[in-house]
Amino acid sequence: MSFFTKTVFFAFAAAAIFSGCLTTDTAYTRIAPGRWRGVLELEKFNMPVRDKDTIFTLKEQFREGELPFNFEVKYLDQQRFYIEIFNGAERIRCDSIQYGRDRSTARDTFNIFFPEYGSYIHAAVRGGVMQGEWVVTTKTNYRIPFYAHAGRDYRFTSLNAAPVADLSGDWATLFGIDQAEPERAIGEFRQQGNHLEGTFRTETGDYRFLEGTVQGRKFWLSCFDGAHAYLFSGSIHGDTLRGEFRSGTHYRTLWNAWRDPDFHLLNPDSISALKPGASGISFSLATPEGKTIRFPSDAFRGKIKIFTLMGTWCPNCRDEQQFLVEFLKQNPGLADKMEIVGFAFERYKDVAKANAHIQTYKNRMGIPFELVYAGPADKKAAGNVFPALNEVVAFPTMIILDKANNVRRVHTGFDGPATSRYAAFAREFSGLMRQLAAE
């Protein structure tokens, strides 16, 4: 056994001994307040909840195939509470919670709903332990086992094995190196000691707020936001990173990365465009309330038009919608000169369910502009609604038209607040809106 291996083994053993004190049989009228460590079991490990409550093993602290995330239970009064999920600098407040008791097992149960995404966590609670599953209602029988422990504030591990390198900075990345057409990306990392945060920017969006650890020559990052469950694992080989990416239980691929200051992604304004000779944009679709939105029409005359192709299931789309909501609030003078329509391409096969979900999404997001159901969550379906475009390669895609209905920009994807490009996009967007308003 090497010195490093012995060091890691004894560190794990020590952590196991002391971490046993963190979970107790203390009874709570609701759920234990404070920090929790949640885990989505991408590979089901058949350990009974009673063992998870009483036995702390080497593998339980850190096990390949498990996606960990952290959250905090916060009480408003003796009965009411909400849950806040942490992903790096991101905080997600979850206050759509249903609490009850399972009479067949005599255990307290609760559901944490993510109404914007049509998903929820259902779990039984006993003392400082939860066990249940994360369910995505927009997919057929999509369930991932879940458990959590109170009092554990680490994400992957409480170990502090010395990293062999500092990963801070940009990394040229290829996802899907085991596939025919790898996807280009840029990894943006910030490392402080063992702690690692960052994201991956791609030509169709970003992987939002990732958080994890570097231990020796290995590293891990994860994100859970109610819509996506991302797990990245990798190893350091000099100036090269090699890793695996898992999205829930439905997608798995390999990736590698390297330092390259000349590596760049395509300009998001150059990926999609009007077809040569296309007459322009036109549509006629209904809102969830049944109001028909037509273009061209008098309602859009003399206005800057923004048509955004999105889905309520898409976190990048949510980031873009939130950006537009905030922009309108902060620029009331420009808001009067703009008309925005969101085209929701949804996973619900039933149109009535899709419309009901779109309305819920709009209300919870505080969106002041119209959303219309445009079809299934499929890029070909989006291309059918907008046949004037040469192609639609991503959700979201933002089409910007001037007052004379000329397409001035088609922006593919969205670099959200987790990326280095977010502030630059905000400046460029604001400048373009002011230019179009002045024309």
FIVEXVO-453899 format. One record per residue (C-alpha): residue in three letters; chain; x, y, z. Coordinates in steps of 0.25 Angstrom, whole numbers, plus 5000, padded with zeros to 4 digits. Example, Ala and Ser with C-alpha at 12.3 -4.5 7.8 and 13.67 -1.06 7.14 Angstrom:
BEGIN
    r  c     u     v     w
  ALA  A  5049  4982  5031
  SER  A  5055  4996  5029
***
This chain:
BEGIN
    r  c     u     v     w
  MET  A  5000  5000  5000
  SER  A  5006  5013  4996
  PHE  A  5008  5025  5005
  PHE  A  4997  5033  4998
  THR  A  4987  5021  4999
  LYS  A  4990  5019  5013
  THR  A  4988  5034  5016
  VAL  A  4974  5033  5009
  PHE  A  4970  5020  5016
  PHE  A  4973  5026  5030
  ALA  A  4966  5039  5027
  PHE  A  4954  5032  5022
  ALA  A  4954  5023  5035
  ALA  A  4955  5035  5044
  ALA  A  4944  5042  5036
  ALA  A  4935  5030  5038
  ILE  A  4938  5030  5053
  PHE  A  4935  5044  5055
  SER  A  4923  5046  5045
  GLY  A  4915  5035  5053
  CYS  A  4912  5046  5063
  LEU  A  4905  5055  5053
  THR  A  4893  5046  5051
  THR  A  4884  5043  5063
  ASP  A  4870  5038  5067
  THR  A  4865  5051  5071
  ALA  A  4850  5053  5068
  TYR  A  4845  5065  5061
  THR  A  4831  5070  5059
  ARG  A  4835  5072  5044
  ILE  A  4849  5071  5038
  ALA  A  4862  5073  5045
  PRO  A  4866  5088  5043
  GLY  A  4880  5091  5037
  ARG  A  4889  5086  5027
  TRP  A  4887  5072  5020
  ARG  A  4895  5064  5010
  GLY  A  4886  5058  4999
  VAL  A  4889  5047  4989
  LEU  A  4883  5043  4976
  GLU  A  4887  5028  4974
  LEU  A  4890  5027  4959
  GLU  A  4893  5013  4961
  LYS  A  4884  5007  4972
  PHE  A  4892  5002  4984
  ASN  A  4883  4993  4992
  MET  A  4886  4998  5006
  PRO  A  4874  4998  5016
  VAL  A  4870  5012  5021
  ARG  A  4873  5006  5035
  ASP  A  4887  5004  5032
  LYS  A  4888  5018  5026
  ASP  A  4883  5023  5039
  THR  A  4893  5015  5048
  ILE  A  4905  5011  5040
  PHE  A  4915  5020  5034
  THR  A  4924  5012  5024
  LEU  A  4936  5016  5016
  LYS  A  4927  5015  5003
  GLU  A  4916  5023  5008
  GLN  A  4924  5035  5010
  PHE  A  4928  5035  4996
  ARG  A  4923  5025  4985
  GLU  A  4925  5025  4970
  GLY  A  4911  5026  4963
  GLU  A  4905  5035  4974
  LEU  A  4902  5049  4971
  PRO  A  4902  5057  4984
  PHE  A  4897  5071  4987
  ASN  A  4894  5080  4999
  PHE  A  4882  5087  5004
  GLU  A  4877  5093  5017
  VAL  A  4864  5092  5024
  LYS  A  4859  5106  5029
  TYR  A  4847  5108  5038
  LEU  A  4838  5120  5037
  ASP  A  4831  5116  5050
  GLN  A  4829  5103  5058
  GLN  A  4821  5097  5046
  ARG  A  4825  5103  5033
  PHE  A  4839  5101  5026
  TYR  A  4845  5102  5013
  ILE  A  4857  5096  5007
  GLU  A  4869  5103  5000
  ILE  A  4878  5095  4990
  PHE  A  4892  5099  4988
  ASN  A  4900  5098  4976
  GLY  A  4913  5107  4977
  ALA  A  4908  5121  4978
  GLU  A  4894  5117  4974
  ARG  A  4883  5117  4984
  ILE  A  4869  5110  4980
  ARG  A  4858  5112  4990
  CYS  A  4848  5101  4990
  ASP  A  4835  5105  4997
  SER  A  4825  5096  4990
  ILE  A  4825  5085  5000
  GLN  A  4815  5075  5004
  TYR  A  4816  5068  5018
  GLY  A  4809  5056  5023
  ARG  A  4810  5043  5029
  ASP  A  4810  5029  5023
  ARG  A  4800  5020  5031
  SER  A  4805  5007  5026
  THR  A  4819  5010  5031
  ALA  A  4816  5020  5042
  ARG  A  4827  5029  5036
  ASP  A  4826  5044  5033
  THR  A  4827  5047  5018
  PHE  A  4828  5059  5009
  ASN  A  4829  5064  4995
  ILE  A  4838  5075  4990
  PHE  A  4831  5080  4977
  PHE  A  4839  5087  4966
  PRO  A  4826  5093  4959
  GLU  A  4834  5100  4948
  TYR  A  4840  5087  4944
  GLY  A  4829  5077  4946
  SER  A  4838  5068  4956
  TYR  A  4838  5065  4971
  ILE  A  4845  5058  4982
  HIS  A  4837  5048  4990
  ALA  A  4843  5044  5003
  ALA  A  4840  5037  5016
  VAL  A  4847  5043  5028
  ARG  A  4852  5037  5041
  GLY  A  4860  5045  5050
  GLY  A  4872  5051  5043
  VAL  A  4870  5042  5030
  MET  A  4862  5043  5018
  GLN  A  4860  5032  5007
  GLY  A  4851  5033  4995
  GLU  A  4852  5036  4980
  TRP  A  4853  5048  4970
  VAL  A  4842  5047  4960
  VAL  A  4841  5054  4947
  THR  A  4827  5054  4942
  THR  A  4830  5059  4928
  LYS  A  4837  5046  4925
  THR  A  4832  5032  4925
  ASN  A  4835  5025  4938
  TYR  A  4847  5034  4941
  ARG  A  4851  5031  4956
  ILE  A  4864  5032  4963
  PRO  A  4866  5027  4977
  PHE  A  4869  5038  4987
  TYR  A  4874  5038  5002
  ALA  A  4879  5049  5011
  HIS  A  4886  5051  5024
  ALA  A  4885  5063  5034
  GLY  A  4897  5069  5039
  ARG  A  4906  5066  5028
  ASP  A  4911  5079  5021
  TYR  A  4921  5073  5012
  ARG  A  4917  5070  4997
  PHE  A  4926  5058  4992
  THR  A  4935  5056  5004
  SER  A  4941  5062  5016
  LEU  A  4955  5058  5012
  ASN  A  4966  5068  5009
  ALA  A  4976  5060  5001
  ALA  A  4986  5070  4995
  PRO  A  4982  5073  4980
  VAL  A  4993  5070  4970
  ALA  A  4989  5082  4962
  ASP  A  4981  5095  4962
  LEU  A  4970  5094  4952
  SER  A  4966  5109  4952
  GLY  A  4965  5115  4938
  ASP  A  4959  5111  4925
  TRP  A  4960  5097  4919
  ALA  A  4957  5093  4904
  THR  A  4948  5082  4905
  LEU  A  4942  5071  4896
  PHE  A  4929  5063  4901
  GLY  A  4926  5050  4895
  ILE  A  4940  5046  4891
  ASP  A  4934  5032  4890
  GLN  A  4924  5036  4880
  ALA  A  4924  5040  4865
  GLU  A  4923  5055  4867
  PRO  A  4929  5061  4880
  GLU  A  4923  5074  4885
  ARG  A  4932  5085  4888
  ALA  A  4932  5092  4901
  ILE  A  4940  5101  4910
  GLY  A  4942  5097  4925
  GLU  A  4943  5109  4934
  PHE  A  4948  5105  4948
  ARG  A  4951  5112  4961
  GLN  A  4959  5104  4971
  GLN  A  4962  5108  4986
  GLY  A  4970  5096  4992
  ASN  A  4961  5084  4991
  HIS  A  4948  5092  4987
  LEU  A  4945  5093  4973
  GLU  A  4934  5101  4966
  GLY  A  4931  5105  4951
  THR  A  4923  5101  4939
  PHE  A  4925  5096  4925
  ARG  A  4921  5106  4913
  THR  A  4916  5099  4900
  GLU  A  4911  5105  4887
  THR  A  4897  5102  4891
  GLY  A  4897  5106  4906
  ASP  A  4904  5104  4919
  TYR  A  4904  5093  4930
  ARG  A  4900  5104  4941
  PHE  A  4906  5104  4955
  LEU  A  4915  5092  4958
  GLU  A  4922  5089  4971
  GLY  A  4931  5078  4976
  THR  A  4945  5075  4981
  VAL  A  4959  5071  4976
  GLN  A  4965  5060  4984
  GLY  A  4980  5056  4979
  ARG  A  4979  5054  4964
  LYS  A  4964  5052  4964
  PHE  A  4952  5062  4964
  TRP  A  4937  5062  4964
  LEU  A  4926  5072  4961
  SER  A  4911  5071  4962
  CYS  A  4899  5080  4961
  PHE  A  4884  5077  4964
  ASP  A  4874  5088  4962
  GLY  A  4861  5080  4961
  ALA  A  4862  5079  4946
  HIS  A  4875  5073  4943
  ALA  A  4884  5064  4951
  TYR  A  4899  5066  4946
  LEU  A  4911  5058  4951
  PHE  A  4925  5060  4946
  SER  A  4937  5051  4950
  GLY  A  4951  5052  4945
  SER  A  4966  5050  4947
  ILE  A  4978  5059  4945
  HIS  A  4989  5055  4935
  GLY  A  4999  5066  4935
  ASP  A  4992  5077  4926
  THR  A  4981  5068  4922
  LEU  A  4968  5064  4929
  ARG  A  4960  5051  4926
  GLY  A  4946  5049  4931
  GLU  A  4932  5044  4930
  PHE  A  4919  5052  4930
  ARG  A  4906  5046  4934
  SER  A  4892  5053  4933
  GLY  A  4883  5046  4942
  THR  A  4881  5031  4938
  HIS  A  4879  5034  4924
  TYR  A  4892  5039  4918
  ARG  A  4906  5036  4920
  THR  A  4919  5039  4912
  LEU  A  4934  5042  4913
  TRP  A  4941  5055  4911
  ASN  A  4955  5061  4912
  ALA  A  4961  5075  4913
  TRP  A  4974  5082  4912
  ARG  A  4980  5096  4913
  ASP  A  4978  5104  4900
  PRO  A  4977  5119  4900
  ASP  A  4974  5119  4885
  PHE  A  4962  5109  4886
  HIS  A  4949  5116  4884
  LEU  A  4934  5113  4882
  LEU  A  4925  5118  4870
  ASN  A  4919  5131  4872
  PRO  A  4905  5129  4877
  ASP  A  4900  5139  4867
  SER  A  4906  5131  4855
  ILE  A  4900  5117  4857
  SER  A  4885  5120  4852
  ALA  A  4880  5130  4842
  LEU  A  4869  5133  4832
  LYS  A  4870  5124  4820
  PRO  A  4874  5131  4807
  GLY  A  4861  5137  4801
  ALA  A  4852  5134  4813
  SER  A  4841  5144  4814
  GLY  A  4842  5146  4829
  ILE  A  4836  5141  4842
  SER  A  4821  5138  4843
  PHE  A  4813  5130  4853
  SER  A  4799  5128  4859
  LEU  A  4799  5121  4873
  ALA  A  4790  5121  4885
  THR  A  4794  5125  4900
  PRO  A  4789  5115  4911
  GLU  A  4778  5125  4913
  GLY  A  4773  5123  4899
  LYS  A  4778  5136  4893
  THR  A  4783  5136  4879
  ILE  A  4796  5142  4876
  ARG  A  4799  5146  4862
  PHE  A  4811  5151  4855
  PRO  A  4811  5160  4847
  SER  A  4800  5168  4853
  ASP  A  4796  5182  4859
  ALA  A  4800  5177  4873
  PHE  A  4815  5177  4868
  ARG  A  4815  5189  4860
  GLY  A  4826  5199  4862
  LYS  A  4832  5190  4874
  ILE  A  4845  5183  4875
  LYS  A  4841  5168  4875
  ILE  A  4848  5157  4883
  PHE  A  4843  5142  4880
  THR  A  4850  5132  4889
  LEU  A  4849  5117  4886
  MET  A  4849  5110  4900
  GLY  A  4844  5099  4909
  THR  A  4839  5100  4923
  TRP  A  4848  5087  4926
  CYS  A  4861  5095  4921
  PRO  A  4870  5102  4932
  ASN  A  4877  5110  4922
  CYS  A  4863  5115  4917
  ARG  A  4860  5118  4931
  ASP  A  4872  5126  4932
  GLU  A  4869  5134  4919
  GLN  A  4854  5136  4923
  GLN  A  4859  5142  4937
  PHE  A  4869  5151  4930
  LEU  A  4858  5156  4921
  VAL  A  4849  5158  4933
  GLU  A  4860  5166  4940
  PHE  A  4863  5174  4928
  LEU  A  4849  5179  4926
  LYS  A  4848  5183  4941
  GLN  A  4861  5190  4941
  ASN  A  4859  5197  4927
  PRO  A  4844  5202  4927
  GLY  A  4847  5212  4916
  LEU  A  4852  5201  4907
  ALA  A  4841  5191  4912
  ASP  A  4830  5200  4906
  LYS  A  4837  5199  4892
  MET  A  4838  5183  4893
  GLU  A  4829  5172  4890
  ILE  A  4834  5158  4895
  VAL  A  4827  5144  4893
  GLY  A  4832  5131  4898
  PHE  A  4830  5119  4890
  ALA  A  4829  5107  4899
  PHE  A  4833  5093  4893
  GLU  A  4828  5084  4904
  ARG  A  4831  5069  4908
  TYR  A  4816  5067  4912
  LYS  A  4809  5059  4901
  ASP  A  4796  5064  4905
  VAL  A  4793  5078  4900
  ALA  A  4784  5082  4912
  LYS  A  4795  5077  4922
  ALA  A  4806  5085  4914
  ASN  A  4797  5098  4915
  ALA  A  4794  5096  4930
  HIS  A  4809  5095  4933
  ILE  A  4813  5107  4924
  GLN  A  4803  5115  4932
  THR  A  4809  5110  4945
  TYR  A  4823  5113  4940
  LYS  A  4819  5127  4936
  ASN  A  4812  5130  4949
  ARG  A  4824  5125  4957
  MET  A  4834  5132  4949
  GLY  A  4826  5145  4949
  ILE  A  4827  5146  4934
  PRO  A  4820  5159  4929
  PHE  A  4820  5155  4914
  GLU  A  4812  5144  4906
  LEU  A  4816  5129  4906
  VAL  A  4810  5120  4895
  TYR  A  4810  5105  4894
  ALA  A  4818  5103  4881
  GLY  A  4819  5088  4881
  PRO  A  4827  5076  4886
  ALA  A  4841  5078  4892
  ASP  A  4848  5075  4879
  LYS  A  4857  5083  4870
  LYS  A  4850  5079  4857
  ALA  A  4837  5083  4863
  ALA  A  4843  5097  4866
  GLY  A  4848  5097  4852
  ASN  A  4834  5095  4847
  VAL  A  4829  5106  4854
  PHE  A  4840  5115  4849
  PRO  A  4843  5110  4835
  ALA  A  4850  5123  4831
  LEU  A  4862  5119  4840
  ASN  A  4872  5110  4833
  GLU  A  4872  5101  4846
  VAL  A  4869  5101  4861
  VAL  A  4880  5094  4869
  ALA  A  4877  5098  4883
  PHE  A  4867  5102  4893
  PRO  A  4867  5114  4896
  THR  A  4869  5121  4883
  MET  A  4866  5136  4883
  ILE  A  4861  5143  4870
  ILE  A  4862  5158  4870
  LEU  A  4854  5167  4860
  ASP  A  4855  5182  4858
  LYS  A  4843  5191  4857
  ALA  A  4842  5188  4842
  ASN  A  4841  5173  4845
  ASN  A  4855  5170  4840
  VAL  A  4862  5159  4847
  ARG  A  4875  5166  4853
  ARG  A  4880  5155  4861
  VAL  A  4878  5140  4864
  HIS  A  4885  5136  4877
  THR  A  4887  5121  4880
  GLY  A  4888  5116  4894
  PHE  A  4890  5125  4906
  ASP  A  4902  5127  4915
  GLY  A  4895  5128  4928
  PRO  A  4900  5134  4942
  ALA  A  4909  5123  4944
  THR  A  4918  5126  4933
  SER  A  4929  5137  4930
  ARG  A  4921  5142  4918
  TYR  A  4908  5146  4925
  ALA  A  4912  5160  4928
  ALA  A  4917  5162  4914
  PHE  A  4904  5157  4908
  ALA  A  4896  5166  4917
  ARG  A  4904  5178  4912
  GLU  A  4903  5174  4897
  PHE  A  4888  5172  4899
  SER  A  4885  5185  4905
  GLY  A  4893  5192  4895
  LEU  A  4886  5185  4884
  MET  A  4872  5189  4890
  ARG  A  4876  5203  4891
  GLN  A  4881  5204  4877
  LEU  A  4868  5197  4871
  ALA  A  4860  5207  4880
  ALA  A  4867  5219  4874
  GLU  A  4865  5215  4860
***
